[in-house]
């Protein structure tokens, strides 16, 4: 059985004010002991999952581009030795770290997709949220990618960051498109409690217009579609000319198995007893455990530093709708019945019917199967839709 692999690198040079992803500030290099621990965990998880190969590999963070070229080569050589080469292999990069040497190293490691955290194309906005990269380094990275990189280039951008005007956002988006990214993730800014930005908004130090932000994102979606990008998920678009959906992310949205490795990483295994695990956020504990772990002596009795959630059938059924309806394809009725042994409940079909009458949901057939999907406008009300089917 092949499976997907997510690897978490929880180190950053500095934290952006809006970020609530698990990472710690690290002035120095990523310790080699963390790579040792990753290799030990990946090997054990692969045996536990009964996996013999990789569908996709995704290295995220944090800032994976803080890994040295030596560490990258070691990590990917080890991954390939266990499960061969994945059809899609992605590494997230910070623009500050992009060099010709790094891109060539990634290519040699079998990486065929990079996801670059651009976030904004205005210096004042980058500074306002304490992005490590300056506008100058963003452009230098884009030029380097255009010159050197032969694989898939995906760019992340955030809509309506503090201090960002609508004209500034669209001018920046236009400039970004001139570099022809095959894929764009355009996120609405989420104001998270406990982050510096969340605290500033709550205390009134930063004024934020949520309605204006929503309107800007919708205009951004329309702009991307007018430039030849197709929305295939709430926040994700691919170029009709030279792109495709991110196969790794589809693993999550389709509730497929994946191994998560690294401190703070999560993984899921679906079947008769579906479960989800989340690794400890204590990096020192993570390194200590896996670097002293003996898979032969500890088989069946290891107390792995993780939390485990058993996914009950009703929870998995809701997650099937929650994740599937994020995508433009939506959900397949036959897949639901095959997975759960039941037809879609009548009360939920009535919700589908109501939304279809409002032109917010469509029913269609593909390969002889029945599909339901939210329309472009329907996706804007995804949370309301999910509340109705709960």
C-alpha positions in Angstrom: 0.0 0.0 0.0 1.3 3.4 -1.0 0.6 6.4 1.3 1.4 10.1 1.5 4.0 11.6 3.9 3.9 15.0 5.6 7.1 16.2 7.3 7.0 19.1 9.7 10.1 21.4 10.2 9.0 23.5 13.2 11.8 26.1 13.0 11.7 29.7 11.9 14.1 32.6 12.0 11.3 34.7 13.2 7.5 34.5 13.6 5.0 36.5 11.5 2.5 38.4 13.6 -0.5 36.5 12.1 1.0 33.0 12.3 -0.4 30.3 14.7 1.2 27.3 13.1 3.5 25.3 15.4 7.0 26.6 15.2 9.8 28.0 17.3 12.2 30.8 16.6 15.7 29.4 15.8 18.6 31.7 15.3 21.0 28.8 14.5 20.9 25.8 12.2 18.3 23.0 12.4 20.0 20.4 14.6 21.1 17.2 12.8 19.5 15.3 15.7 16.1 16.5 14.4 16.8 14.9 11.0 17.9 11.7 12.9 14.6 11.7 14.7 12.6 12.2 11.6 14.3 9.3 9.9 13.6 7.0 12.8 9.9 8.0 13.0 9.3 7.8 9.3 10.7 4.2 9.2 8.6 3.1 12.2 5.4 4.8 11.0 5.8 3.3 7.5 5.9 -0.2 9.1 2.9 0.6 11.4 0.9 1.8 8.4 1.8 -1.2 6.3 3.0 1.1 3.6 5.5 0.2 0.9 5.8 3.4 -1.1 4.9 7.0 -1.4 2.1 8.7 -3.3 3.1 12.2 -2.3 5.7 13.8 0.0 5.2 17.3 1.4 7.8 19.1 3.7 6.2 22.0 5.5 6.7 24.1 8.5 7.8 26.3 10.0 10.5 27.0 7.4 11.8 23.8 5.7 14.2 26.0 3.6 16.3 26.4 6.8 17.5 22.9 6.3 21.0 22.7 4.9 21.6 21.1 1.6 23.4 18.3 3.3 20.4 17.7 5.6 18.0 17.8 2.6 20.0 15.2 0.7 20.2 13.0 3.7 16.4 13.2 4.4 15.3 12.6 0.8 17.8 9.9 0.2 16.4 8.1 3.3 12.8 8.7 2.2 13.5 7.2 -1.2 15.4 4.2 0.3 12.2 3.3 2.2 9.5 3.9 -0.4 10.9 5.1 -3.8 10.2 8.3 -5.5 6.8 10.0 -5.0 4.9 11.3 -8.0 4.6 14.6 -6.3 7.2 15.9 -3.9 6.9 19.4 -2.4 9.0 21.6 -0.2 7.9 24.9 1.2 10.4 27.8 0.8 10.8 31.2 2.3 11.9 33.8 -0.4 14.9 34.7 1.7 16.3 31.2 1.4 15.9 30.8 -2.4 19.2 30.4 -4.2 20.3 28.7 -7.4 22.2 26.2 -5.3 19.2 25.3 -3.2 16.9 24.9 -6.2 19.4 22.7 -7.9 19.8 20.6 -4.7 16.1 20.1 -4.4 15.8 19.0 -8.0 18.6 16.5 -7.4 16.8 15.2 -4.3 13.7 14.4 -6.4 11.7 17.4 -5.4 9.5 18.4 -8.3 7.3 21.1 -6.6 8.1 24.1 -4.5 5.6 26.2 -2.5 6.9 29.7 -1.9 5.5 31.9 0.8 5.3 35.2 -1.0 2.3 36.5 1.1 2.5 40.1 -0.1 4.2 42.2 -2.8 4.4 45.5 -0.9 7.2 46.4 1.5 5.0 48.3 3.9 2.7 45.3 4.3 5.6 42.8 4.6 7.1 45.0 7.4 3.7 45.4 9.1 3.3 41.7 9.7 7.1 41.2 10.4 7.8 39.0 7.4 11.4 38.0 7.2 11.6 38.7 3.5 11.8 42.1 2.1 10.2 43.0 -1.2 13.7 43.1 -2.8 14.3 39.5 -1.7 10.9 38.4 -2.9 11.7 39.7 -6.4 15.2 38.2 -6.2 13.6 34.8 -5.4 11.1 35.1 -8.2 13.8 35.9 -10.7 15.9 33.0 -9.5 13.0 30.6 -9.7 12.2 31.7 -13.3 15.8 31.3 -14.3 16.7 28.0 -12.5 13.6 26.0 -11.4 12.2 23.4 -13.9 9.6 21.9 -11.7 6.2 23.2 -10.5 6.2 26.6 -8.8 3.3 27.3 -6.4 3.0 30.7 -4.6 1.2 31.5 -1.4 -0.4 34.9 -1.0 -2.6 36.4 1.8 -5.5 38.7 1.0 -6.2 41.9 3.0 -3.2 42.0 5.3 -3.1 45.0 7.7 -2.4 48.2 5.8 -3.0 46.6 2.4 -5.1 48.6 0.0 -7.1 47.0 -2.8 -5.0 48.6 -5.5 -1.8 47.5 -3.8 -3.1 44.0 -3.5 -4.1 43.7 -7.2 -0.9 45.4 -8.4 1.1 42.9 -6.5 -1.0 40.0 -7.7 -0.5 41.2 -11.3 3.3 41.3 -10.8 3.2 37.8 -9.2 1.3 36.4 -12.2 4.0 37.7 -14.5 6.3 35.0 -13.1 3.7 32.3 -14.2 3.2 30.3 -11.1 1.5 27.0 -12.0 -0.5 27.1 -8.7 -1.6 29.8 -6.3 -2.9 29.4 -2.8 -4.8 32.7 -2.0 -5.8 32.8 1.7 -8.2 35.0 3.5 -6.3 36.4 6.5 -7.5 34.7 9.7 -7.1 36.7 12.9 -6.1 34.0 15.4 -6.4 34.5 19.1 -3.1 34.5 20.9 -1.0 35.8 17.9 0.5 39.2 18.1 -1.9 40.4 15.3 -4.9 38.8 17.1 -4.0 40.6 20.3 -3.5 43.9 18.5 -6.9 43.7 16.8 -8.6 42.7 20.0 -7.0 45.6 21.9 -7.9 48.1 19.2 -4.3 48.8 18.3 -5.0 47.5 14.8 -8.3 48.3 13.1 -9.4 45.6 10.7 -12.4 45.7 8.4 -13.6 42.0 8.0 -16.3 42.9 5.4 -13.8 44.8 3.2 -11.4 41.8 3.5 -14.1 39.4 2.4 -14.9 41.6 -0.6 -11.2 41.8 -1.5 -10.8 38.1 -1.5 -13.9 37.6 -3.8 -12.4 40.2 -6.1 -9.1 38.3 -6.0 -10.8 35.1 -6.9 -12.5 36.7 -9.8 -9.2 38.3 -10.9 -7.4 34.9 -10.9 -10.1 33.2 -12.8 -10.0 36.0 -15.4 -6.3 35.4 -15.8 -6.7 31.7 -16.5 -6.6 30.1 -13.1 -9.2 27.6 -12.0 -10.4 27.4 -8.4 -10.4 23.7 -7.3 -10.7 24.3 -3.6 -11.7 27.1 -1.3 -8.3 28.8 -1.3 -6.4 27.0 -4.1 -6.1 27.7 -7.8 -4.2 26.1 -10.7 -3.2 27.5 -14.0 -5.2 26.1 -16.8 -2.2 26.7 -19.1 0.6 24.9 -17.1 -0.8 23.7 -13.7 -2.7 21.1 -11.9 -4.2 20.6 -8.4 -1.9 19.8 -5.5 -2.0 16.0 -5.2 -0.8 16.1 -1.6 -3.6 18.4 -0.4 -6.2 16.3 -2.2 -5.0 13.5 0.2 -6.4 15.5 3.1 -9.6 16.6 1.3 -10.4 13.1 0.2 -9.8 11.6 3.7 -7.0 9.4 2.4 -4.2 7.9 4.6 -1.1 9.9 5.3 1.8 9.7 7.7 2.8 12.8 9.6 6.4 13.0 10.9 8.0 15.6 13.0 7.3 17.5 16.2 3.7 18.8 16.0 2.9 16.8 12.8 -0.4 14.8 12.5 -1.3 11.7 10.5 -4.4 9.7 9.8 -5.2 6.1 9.0 -8.7 5.2 7.8 -10.4 1.8 7.9 -12.3 -0.4 10.3 -10.8 1.6 13.2 -9.9 5.0 11.9 -7.6 7.2 14.0 -5.7 10.4 13.9 -2.5 11.1 15.9 -0.7 14.3 16.7 3.0 14.3 17.7 4.3 16.1 20.8 5.0 19.8 20.4 8.0 19.4 22.8 10.8 19.3 20.2 13.4 18.2 22.8 11.2 15.3 23.9 10.5 14.4 20.2 14.2 14.3 19.5 15.0 12.4 22.7 12.4 9.7 22.1 13.0 8.9 18.5 16.8 9.0 18.8 16.7 6.4 21.6 14.0 4.3 20.0 14.7 0.7 19.0 11.9 -0.5 16.7 12.8 -4.2 17.2 12.8 -4.1 21.0 9.9 -1.7 21.2 7.5 -3.3 18.7 4.0 -3.3 20.1 4.9 -1.6 23.4 6.3 1.8 22.5 4.7 4.7 24.3 5.1 7.3 21.5 4.9 10.9 22.6 1.7 11.7 20.8 -2.0 12.2 21.3 -4.4 9.8 19.5 -8.0 10.4 18.5 -10.2 7.5 17.5 -12.4 8.7 14.6 -15.9 7.4 15.2 -18.1 6.7 12.2 -20.4 9.7 12.6 -17.3 12.0 12.9 -15.7 10.5 9.8 -19.0 10.9 7.9 -19.2 14.6 8.8 -15.5 15.1 7.9 -16.2 13.4 4.5 -18.7 16.3 3.8 -16.6 19.0 5.5 -13.4 18.2 3.5 -15.1 17.1 0.2 -17.2 20.2 -0.1 -14.1 22.4 0.2 -13.3 21.2 -3.3 -14.9 22.3 -6.6 -15.5 18.6 -7.4 -17.5 18.1 -4.2 -18.5 14.6 -3.0 -19.5 11.4 -4.7 -22.6 9.7 -3.5 -21.3 6.2 -4.5 -18.0 6.9 -2.7 -20.0 7.7 0.4 -22.0 4.5 0.3 -19.0 2.4 -0.4 -17.0 4.0 2.4 -19.7 3.9 5.1 -22.1 1.2 3.9 -25.0 3.7 4.0 -26.8 6.0 1.5 -26.5 9.7 2.1 -29.2 10.4 4.7 -32.4 11.8 3.4 -32.2 14.9 5.7 -28.9 15.8 4.1 -30.2 15.3 0.6 -33.0 17.8 1.5 -30.3 20.3 2.4 -28.6 19.6 -1.0 -32.0 20.3 -2.7 -32.5 23.6 -0.9 -29.1 24.8 -1.8 -29.5 23.7 -5.4 -32.7 25.7 -5.7 -30.7 28.8 -4.6 -28.0 28.0 -7.3 -25.4 27.5 -4.5 -25.0 23.7 -5.2 -25.0 21.6 -8.3 -25.6 17.9 -8.9 -23.8 16.3 -11.8 -22.7 13.0 -13.1 -19.1 11.9 -13.8 -18.1 8.4 -15.0 -21.6 7.2 -14.3 -21.5 8.3 -10.6 -23.6 11.0 -8.8 -21.7 14.0 -7.5 -22.7 17.1 -5.4 -20.6 20.2 -5.3 -21.0 23.8 -4.1 -20.9 26.4 -6.8 -18.3 29.2 -6.7 -20.7 31.4 -4.8 -21.8 28.4 -2.7 -18.2 28.0 -1.4 -18.4 31.4 0.1 -21.0 30.0 2.5 -19.3 26.7 3.2 -19.6 27.0 7.0 -23.3 27.8 6.9 -23.8 24.8 4.6 -22.0 22.5 6.9 -24.0 23.8 9.9 -27.2 22.8 8.1 -26.0 19.2 7.4 -24.6 18.6 10.9 
